[in-house]
Amino acid sequence: MIQQVNARSLQNVVKAAKGCQLLINACPTVFNNILMRAALRLGAHYLDTASHLRASPFRPEQFSFDRQFREKRRWALIHAGVAPGLTNLFAAEAAAGLDELDKAEIRIFEDTASEDPVSQWSAESSFDEAVSRPRVYRDGCFSFGTRFGERERFRFPPPIGLVSVVLAAQDEVTTLPRFLCFKRVDAKIGGTDMERLRRWHRQGKLTRSRGLSSVRFPETATPRMMIKLVRRGILHNARFAVAVLVSGYKRGRPYLVRWDARFPTLYELRRQKSTCAPIAWGTAHLTALFVKSMPRELTGVYVPEALPATTRKNILQAARSNGIRISRRVIRLKPLR
């Protein structure tokens, strides 16, 4: 049964979700606090995919509920999607094989081959990320980076190849240094979607004061809308991939551990009779795997990188079995002289 609920009303959410054991929050992050309070009122476990980070830009607001969830003997898993989510698992798995950590680099590829802007994900979330200053962690300190700054060339696995990537507002930066001893963490995104946003930013068309434009950030396409966009020749294809590079030392020698994940393209998904975008498909699959693998005895607020090692490995193995192409490389680097 599907019900429409005013997510701003704690009472309405609790009434609609009465009797549920797990509350999954797939709403815009502005509703996080209300929905976490609803889960506590219901005595339910909780899961979401991102943080709002408005009141405290370097500390996820969900952490303030840790004591309440422990008292209720319930768990809350935050950032449980792909990026953040799967990327955090990659960083934790890489860190587990090193004695000393240096830096973690999250690199994301989002590409939508379309005549007009098409939202692969929540339009509200995409706008909020686009107008937010990217967070970086350097020399043991959190700070803000330049929007669409620090442009570099990064090579994703074939068939994507060499792509320009720029700093972006990603939640991984706010949690990885808290649970893993990294000295530096940043996140960059590349692809046509980011290039379009960068162009609008340089033209002065992308500011929080101007608000969310339905022309630049259209309503998230439903499966039926996706089919129509493809048939009309507006949407041709879409790709999504993530990479996490962790640098550190093992037995005094420098190493680079790289994890990659490539998701089915829009074309491949349509051949499988699936009508969602690659980002939505990947996030839905990872969220389901987090739910299935979450140890029921845990209590409090967790992020993916803080989960037990067995749980991390189970999720990664299940992700491979669900059609996500995952690879891992360990490269021994030359010592610095």
C-alpha positions as CSV (number, residue, x, y, z in Angstrom):
1,M,0.0,0.0,0.0
2,I,1.3,3.5,-0.9
3,Q,0.4,6.5,1.1
4,Q,1.2,10.2,0.6
5,V,2.6,11.7,3.8
6,N,3.7,15.2,4.7
7,A,7.3,14.4,5.7
8,R,7.6,17.7,7.6
9,S,5.0,16.4,10.1
10,L,6.5,14.0,12.7
11,Q,3.0,12.9,13.7
12,N,1.9,12.1,10.2
13,V,5.0,10.0,9.5
14,V,4.6,8.1,12.7
15,K,0.9,7.4,12.0
16,A,1.6,6.2,8.4
17,A,4.5,4.0,9.5
18,K,2.9,2.5,12.6
19,G,4.1,-1.1,13.2
20,C,7.1,-0.9,10.8
21,Q,10.4,-2.3,12.0
22,L,12.7,-0.4,9.6
23,L,12.2,3.2,8.3
24,I,14.1,3.8,5.0
25,N,14.5,7.5,4.3
26,A,14.8,8.3,0.6
27,C,13.6,11.9,1.0
28,P,15.6,15.0,0.5
29,T,18.1,15.4,3.3
30,V,16.3,18.4,4.8
31,F,13.9,15.8,6.4
32,N,16.6,13.7,8.1
33,N,16.0,15.0,11.6
34,I,12.3,14.5,11.4
35,L,12.5,11.0,10.0
36,M,15.1,9.9,12.6
37,R,12.8,11.2,15.3
38,A,10.0,9.2,13.7
39,A,12.0,6.0,13.7
40,L,12.8,6.5,17.4
41,R,9.1,7.1,18.2
42,L,8.2,4.0,16.3
43,G,11.0,1.9,17.9
44,A,12.3,1.1,14.4
45,H,15.7,0.8,12.8
46,Y,16.6,3.5,10.4
47,L,18.5,3.9,7.1
48,D,19.3,6.9,4.8
49,T,21.6,7.7,2.0
50,A,23.0,11.3,2.7
51,S,23.4,14.1,5.2
52,H,22.1,17.7,5.1
53,L,25.2,19.3,6.6
54,R,23.7,22.7,6.8
55,A,24.0,23.4,10.6
56,S,27.4,21.7,11.0
57,P,29.1,21.5,7.6
58,F,31.7,18.9,8.6
59,R,29.7,16.6,11.0
60,P,26.6,14.7,9.8
61,E,23.6,15.8,11.7
62,Q,22.5,12.1,12.2
63,F,25.4,11.5,14.7
64,S,23.5,13.6,17.3
65,F,20.9,10.7,17.5
66,D,23.5,8.1,18.4
67,R,22.6,8.0,22.2
68,Q,18.9,7.8,21.5
69,F,19.2,4.8,19.2
70,R,21.5,3.0,21.6
71,E,18.9,3.5,24.4
72,K,16.2,2.2,22.1
73,R,18.5,-0.7,21.1
74,R,18.1,0.1,17.5
75,W,20.5,0.8,14.7
76,A,20.6,3.7,12.3
77,L,22.8,3.3,9.2
78,I,23.4,6.5,7.3
79,H,25.0,7.2,3.9
80,A,23.9,3.7,2.7
81,G,23.9,4.1,-1.0
82,V,26.6,4.1,-3.7
83,A,28.4,7.4,-3.2
84,P,28.4,7.7,-0.2
85,G,27.9,4.0,0.7
86,L,29.8,1.7,-1.6
87,T,32.6,4.2,-1.8
88,N,33.0,4.1,2.0
89,L,33.2,0.3,2.0
90,F,35.9,0.5,-0.7
91,A,37.9,2.9,1.5
92,A,37.5,0.7,4.6
93,E,38.5,-2.5,2.7
94,A,41.6,-0.8,1.3
95,A,42.6,0.6,4.7
96,A,42.3,-2.8,6.3
97,G,45.2,-4.1,4.2
98,L,47.6,-1.2,5.1
99,D,49.6,-0.5,8.2
100,E,49.5,3.3,7.8
101,L,47.1,5.5,5.8
102,D,47.9,8.6,3.8
103,K,45.0,9.7,1.6
104,A,41.7,8.6,0.1
105,E,40.5,9.9,-3.2
106,I,36.9,9.4,-4.3
107,R,36.3,9.8,-8.0
108,I,32.8,9.6,-9.6
109,F,31.7,9.5,-13.2
110,E,28.1,10.7,-14.1
111,D,27.3,11.0,-17.8
112,T,23.9,11.6,-19.3
113,A,23.8,11.6,-23.1
114,S,20.7,13.8,-23.7
115,E,19.6,16.8,-25.7
116,D,18.1,18.4,-22.5
117,P,19.0,18.1,-18.8
118,V,17.6,14.9,-17.3
119,S,17.6,14.1,-13.6
120,Q,19.1,10.6,-12.9
121,W,18.6,11.2,-9.3
122,S,16.6,13.6,-7.0
123,A,16.5,17.0,-8.5
124,E,16.5,18.6,-5.0
125,S,19.6,16.7,-3.9
126,S,21.4,17.4,-7.2
127,F,20.7,21.1,-6.8
128,D,21.8,21.1,-3.2
129,E,25.1,19.4,-4.1
130,A,25.7,21.7,-7.0
131,V,25.4,24.9,-5.0
132,S,27.3,23.6,-1.9
133,R,30.9,24.2,-1.3
134,P,33.0,21.0,-1.6
135,R,34.5,19.7,1.6
136,V,38.1,18.5,1.8
137,Y,40.2,17.0,4.6
138,R,43.9,18.1,4.4
139,D,46.7,17.8,7.0
140,G,44.2,16.6,9.7
141,C,41.8,19.5,9.2
142,F,38.4,19.9,7.5
143,S,38.0,22.9,5.2
144,F,36.1,24.0,2.1
145,G,37.5,23.6,-1.4
146,T,36.7,25.7,-4.4
147,R,33.5,24.9,-6.2
148,F,34.3,23.0,-9.4
149,G,38.0,23.6,-8.6
150,E,41.2,21.5,-8.6
151,R,40.5,20.2,-12.1
152,E,42.5,17.1,-13.0
153,R,42.5,14.2,-15.5
154,F,41.5,10.9,-14.2
155,R,41.3,7.5,-15.9
156,F,38.3,5.3,-15.3
157,P,38.2,1.7,-16.6
158,P,37.1,1.1,-20.2
159,P,34.9,2.1,-21.9
160,I,35.0,5.4,-20.0
161,G,38.7,6.2,-20.1
162,L,40.3,9.6,-19.4
163,V,38.0,12.2,-17.9
164,S,38.3,15.7,-16.4
165,V,37.1,15.7,-12.7
166,V,36.6,18.6,-10.3
167,L,35.9,19.0,-6.6
168,A,32.4,18.2,-5.5
169,A,30.3,18.2,-2.3
170,Q,30.4,14.5,-1.2
171,D,29.5,13.2,2.3
172,E,32.4,10.6,2.3
173,V,34.8,13.4,3.2
174,T,33.0,14.2,6.4
175,T,33.1,10.6,7.8
176,L,36.1,8.7,6.5
177,P,38.7,10.7,8.5
178,R,36.6,10.2,11.7
179,F,36.8,6.4,11.5
180,L,39.9,5.8,9.5
181,C,43.3,7.5,10.1
182,F,43.5,9.3,6.8
183,K,45.6,12.5,6.5
184,R,43.9,13.7,3.3
185,V,40.5,13.0,1.7
186,D,38.7,14.6,-1.2
187,A,36.0,13.8,-3.8
188,K,35.8,14.7,-7.4
189,I,33.2,14.1,-10.1
190,G,33.5,14.1,-13.9
191,G,31.3,13.5,-16.9
192,T,28.8,15.6,-19.0
193,D,26.6,16.2,-16.0
194,M,29.3,17.9,-14.0
195,E,30.6,19.8,-17.1
196,R,27.1,21.2,-17.6
197,L,26.9,22.3,-13.9
198,R,30.4,23.8,-14.1
199,R,29.4,25.8,-17.2
200,W,26.2,27.2,-15.4
201,H,28.3,28.1,-12.4
202,R,30.8,30.1,-14.5
203,Q,27.8,31.8,-16.2
204,G,26.4,32.8,-12.8
205,K,23.3,30.7,-13.3
206,L,23.9,28.3,-10.4
207,T,23.4,29.9,-7.0
208,R,21.4,29.1,-4.0
209,S,19.7,32.5,-4.1
210,R,18.3,31.9,-7.6
211,G,16.7,28.7,-6.3
212,L,16.1,25.4,-8.0
213,S,15.3,25.9,-11.7
214,S,13.0,23.2,-13.2
215,V,14.7,23.8,-16.6
216,R,18.2,23.0,-15.3
217,F,17.0,20.5,-12.7
218,P,13.8,18.8,-14.0
219,E,11.6,16.6,-12.0
220,T,13.1,13.2,-11.4
221,A,12.1,11.0,-14.3
222,T,9.7,8.1,-13.5
223,P,10.2,4.8,-15.3
224,R,7.4,5.7,-17.7
225,M,9.0,9.1,-18.4
226,M,12.4,7.5,-19.0
227,I,10.8,5.3,-21.7
228,K,9.3,8.4,-23.3
229,L,12.5,10.4,-23.2
230,V,14.4,7.5,-25.0
231,R,11.7,7.0,-27.6
232,R,11.6,10.7,-28.4
233,G,15.3,10.8,-28.9
234,I,15.9,13.2,-26.0
235,L,17.8,10.7,-23.8
236,H,20.3,8.4,-25.6
237,N,22.2,6.8,-22.8
238,A,23.6,7.2,-19.3
239,R,26.6,5.9,-17.4
240,F,27.7,5.8,-13.8
241,A,31.0,4.6,-12.2
242,V,32.9,5.2,-9.0
243,A,36.5,4.7,-8.0
244,V,38.3,4.9,-4.7
245,L,42.1,5.2,-4.4
246,V,43.7,4.7,-1.0
247,S,47.4,5.5,-0.5
248,G,49.4,4.3,2.5
249,Y,52.2,2.0,3.7
250,K,52.6,-1.7,4.5
251,R,55.7,-2.9,6.2
252,G,57.2,0.6,5.5
253,R,56.6,0.4,1.7
254,P,54.2,2.7,-0.1
255,Y,51.2,1.2,-1.8
256,L,48.1,2.3,-3.7
257,V,44.9,0.3,-3.4
258,R,42.3,1.0,-6.0
259,W,38.7,-0.1,-6.1
260,D,36.4,0.4,-9.1
261,A,32.7,-0.1,-9.6
262,R,30.9,0.3,-12.9
263,F,27.1,0.1,-13.1
264,P,24.9,-1.1,-16.0
265,T,24.4,1.7,-18.5
266,L,20.9,3.0,-19.3
267,Y,21.1,1.0,-22.6
268,E,22.0,-2.2,-20.7
269,L,19.2,-1.7,-18.2
270,R,16.6,-1.2,-20.9
271,R,17.7,-4.5,-22.4
272,Q,17.1,-6.1,-19.0
273,K,13.6,-4.6,-19.0
274,S,14.5,-2.1,-16.3
275,T,13.4,1.5,-16.8
276,C,15.4,3.4,-14.2
277,A,18.6,5.4,-14.5
278,P,22.0,3.9,-13.6
279,I,22.4,6.0,-10.5
280,A,18.9,5.2,-9.2
281,W,19.4,1.5,-10.0
282,G,22.7,1.4,-8.2
283,T,21.5,3.2,-5.1
284,A,18.4,1.0,-4.8
285,H,20.5,-2.2,-5.1
286,L,23.1,-1.1,-2.6
287,T,20.5,0.2,-0.1
288,A,18.8,-3.2,-0.3
289,L,22.1,-5.0,0.3
290,F,22.9,-2.9,3.3
291,V,19.5,-3.8,4.8
292,K,19.9,-7.5,4.2
293,S,23.5,-7.6,5.6
294,M,23.0,-5.3,8.6
295,P,23.8,-7.1,11.9
296,R,20.7,-6.9,14.0
297,E,22.6,-6.8,17.2
298,L,24.2,-3.4,16.5
299,T,22.8,-0.3,18.2
300,G,23.5,3.4,17.6
301,V,24.3,5.4,14.5
302,Y,26.7,3.8,12.0
303,V,28.3,4.7,8.7
304,P,29.4,2.0,6.2
305,E,33.1,2.3,6.9
306,A,32.4,1.5,10.6
307,L,30.5,-1.8,9.9
308,P,32.2,-5.1,10.9
309,A,34.7,-6.4,8.4
310,T,32.5,-9.5,7.7
311,T,29.5,-7.3,6.9
312,R,31.5,-5.2,4.5
313,K,32.8,-8.2,2.7
314,N,29.3,-9.7,2.4
315,I,27.9,-6.6,0.9
316,L,30.7,-6.3,-1.7
317,Q,30.3,-10.0,-2.6
318,A,26.5,-9.5,-3.0
319,A,27.1,-6.4,-5.1
320,R,29.2,-8.4,-7.6
321,S,26.5,-11.0,-7.8
322,N,23.9,-8.3,-8.6
323,G,25.5,-7.1,-11.8
324,I,27.8,-4.4,-10.5
325,R,31.3,-4.8,-12.1
326,I,33.8,-4.4,-9.2
327,S,37.5,-4.7,-9.4
328,R,40.5,-4.2,-7.0
329,R,44.1,-3.5,-7.7
330,V,47.1,-3.2,-5.3
331,I,50.0,-1.3,-6.7
332,R,53.4,-1.1,-5.0
333,L,54.7,2.5,-5.5
334,K,58.3,3.7,-5.7
335,P,59.6,5.0,-2.4
336,L,60.0,8.8,-2.2
337,R,63.6,9.9,-2.1
